[in-house]
């Protein structure tokens, strides 16, 4: 049984390294993800944020206006991967789940699966950019305080 699981994981890893096989993304665990966060706070403020999941803390980051920060990971075996970020800029404190499997790695979600999840941060909320240049989908903050 262990040999079969090992073989399956080896084949999956090898097949995903041959380019963008987004057809398997969202269906199988261990899908590679790349999250990009871009600061577009319209006051041109520095965006300070802290992103983490249950196991990994990415630390506190400060990004100037129009600057970006990115990180990569693989969706876990049980497809419960979730990264939440707190965002701070003058007189604002907001929280948003920057990656959730149900929204970002689910072929049935309204946004579809992203291998590269590009988030543009505005005062009103984060927007996920579509790589095909068809626009952005914007969200409210999960929580916000002024």
Order of alpha helices (4+ residues) and beta strands (2+ residues): alpha-beta-beta-beta-beta-beta-beta-alpha-beta-beta-beta-beta
